[in-house]
Amino acid sequence: MSAVKITPEELTLFSDYIATLSGIHLNSSKGYLLETRLVKMLRETGTDNFTDLYKKIRADISKKLEGQLLDAMTTNETHFFRDSAPFDLLQHKIIPDLIDRRIPGADINKSPLTLKIWSAACSTGQEVYSIGIVLKELLGDTTNHNVTILGTDISDEAVTKASWGYYSPIDIERGLPPAKLNKYFNKENDKWKIDDEIRSLATFKKLNLMNDFSHLGKFDIIFCRNVAIYFPEEKKKLLFQRISKLLKPDGALIIGSTESIATVCPSFESKRYLRSIYYQLKQ
Ligand SMILES: C[S@@+](CC[C@H](N)C(=O)[O-])C[C@H]1O[C@@H](n2cnc3c(N)ncnc32)[C@H](O)[C@@H]1O
C-alpha cells in the first residue's frame, strides 16, 4: 500500500482519541508517526484513509482494534538493566535497607523476606526480569522468601511477550552481561528463555495507568520509568500522586534517568545514592 497521508483534522481526531485512551500526548508534528505506525492497521482493516480507520476502531465493540491502535502507538523501547544505575541502587541500597528494617539481625537465611515490587510500565518484561536477577543475586534461593514483581503495561503485545519470557539474541545483546545471560537464561532454539525461578517471581497484567489502580495494594518498591514522559504535565502529576498512595511509608520509587518529579508531586522527596536518585515519601 502506498503511504496514506493523514490530514490535520484526522491527526486531531487520532491524537485526541489516543490521549483519552492512554494519556499519551502526540503533538501536531507527529503526523508522520501515525502514518508510519498505522500502515499495518490500514492494510489489515482494508481501509485506505484515516477517517475510515478511526470509524472502524470506534465501531469495534470487541475493542480489538482499540488494543491494536495502542500496540501500534506505544513506544515499547526497553532493555535489560536499562541505565544500569537503578539496578545498582536496588542491589546495594534499597533492598539491603529494607532487609535491615524488616528482618531481625538482617539475616535472610533465618527469616523470610516479604517484598512487593511493581514495574508500572514494564513493556516487554526486561525491567521485571532485571529486577528478578537482582533479587536472585541478593537472596540466593528466592523460594525461601515472599518476593513478587508485578509487571503491568497498556500494550497487549508487550504484556504477552513479557509473560512468555523468551528473548531474541538482539534483545539479549542489549544490556545483558554475558555472565548473567549464562546464569539466568536457557537457550531454546533461536531464543533465550528466562530462568524458571526468576520467571516465577513475576506476574504480568494489562493495566492502563490512566485508570484506577488502587486495587493493586501497597508496594515496597515501584519502578515507573520512561512512561510519564509521554503524558502532559497534569496527567503526570495525577499519576505520581496516585502512585504515592501505593507506596509503603519506607518504600522507594524509581523513575527514568532523564525524568524528574520534583515539581510534580510534593509528597515525595528525592534521595541520592552514588550516581542515582530515588524517591521516598516525606515522613
Ligand atoms: C519506553 S517503554 C518503558 C519500559 C520500561 N519501563 C523501561 O524504562 O525500559 C514505555 C511503556 O509504557 C507503556 N505505556 C504507555 N502508556 C501507558 C499507560 N497509559 N498505561 C500503562 N502503560 C503505558 C508502553 O506500552 C510502553 O511499553
Ligand as a Chemical Component Dictionary entry (heavy atoms), coordinates in Angstrom:
data_LIG
# 
_chem_comp.id                   LIG 
_chem_comp.type                 NON-POLYMER 
_chem_comp.pdbx_formal_charge   0 
_chem_comp.three_letter_code    LIG 
# 
loop_
_chem_comp_atom.comp_id 
_chem_comp_atom.atom_id 
_chem_comp_atom.alt_atom_id 
_chem_comp_atom.type_symbol 
_chem_comp_atom.charge 
_chem_comp_atom.model_Cartn_x 
_chem_comp_atom.model_Cartn_y 
_chem_comp_atom.model_Cartn_z 
_chem_comp_atom.pdbx_ordinal 
LIG C1  C1  C 0  9.512  3.271  26.720 1  
LIG S1  S1  S 1  8.651  1.944  27.486 2  
LIG C2  C2  C 0  9.441  1.865  29.068 3  
LIG C3  C3  C 0  9.669  0.459  29.529 4  
LIG C4  C4  C 0  10.490 0.311  30.801 5  
LIG N1  N1  N 0  9.821  0.906  31.936 6  
LIG C5  C5  C 0  11.866 0.916  30.628 7  
LIG O1  O1  O 0  12.118 2.002  31.174 8  
LIG O2  O2  O -1 12.699 0.328  29.943 9  
LIG C6  C6  C 0  7.104  2.746  27.857 10 
LIG C7  C7  C 0  5.979  1.759  28.115 11 
LIG O3  O3  O 0  4.874  2.472  28.651 12 
LIG C8  C8  C 0  3.686  1.854  28.197 13 
LIG N2  N2  N 0  2.572  2.786  28.356 14 
LIG C9  C9  C 0  2.285  3.910  27.663 15 
LIG N3  N3  N 0  1.145  4.481  28.109 16 
LIG C10 C10 C 0  0.722  3.707  29.139 17 
LIG C11 C11 C 0  -0.400 3.765  30.009 18 
LIG N4  N4  N 0  -1.309 4.740  29.924 19 
LIG N5  N5  N 0  -0.541 2.799  30.941 20 
LIG C12 C12 C 0  0.374  1.796  31.038 21 
LIG N6  N6  N 0  1.446  1.677  30.246 22 
LIG C13 C13 C 0  1.622  2.623  29.296 23 
LIG C14 C14 C 0  4.003  1.491  26.756 24 
LIG O4  O4  O 0  3.162  0.472  26.262 25 
LIG C15 C15 C 0  5.478  1.079  26.852 26 
LIG O5  O5  O 0  5.620  -0.312 26.956 27 
# 
loop_
_chem_comp_bond.comp_id 
_chem_comp_bond.atom_id_1 
_chem_comp_bond.atom_id_2 
_chem_comp_bond.value_order 
_chem_comp_bond.pdbx_ordinal 
LIG C1  S1  SING 1  
LIG S1  C2  SING 2  
LIG S1  C6  SING 3  
LIG C2  C3  SING 4  
LIG C3  C4  SING 5  
LIG C4  N1  SING 6  
LIG C4  C5  SING 7  
LIG C5  O1  DOUB 8  
LIG C5  O2  SING 9  
LIG C6  C7  SING 10 
LIG C7  O3  SING 11 
LIG C7  C15 SING 12 
LIG O3  C8  SING 13 
LIG C8  N2  SING 14 
LIG C8  C14 SING 15 
LIG N2  C9  SING 16 
LIG N2  C13 SING 17 
LIG C9  N3  DOUB 18 
LIG N3  C10 SING 19 
LIG C10 C11 SING 20 
LIG C10 C13 DOUB 21 
LIG C11 N4  SING 22 
LIG C11 N5  DOUB 23 
LIG N5  C12 SING 24 
LIG C12 N6  DOUB 25 
LIG N6  C13 SING 26 
LIG C14 O4  SING 27 
LIG C14 C15 SING 28 
LIG C15 O5  SING 29 
# 
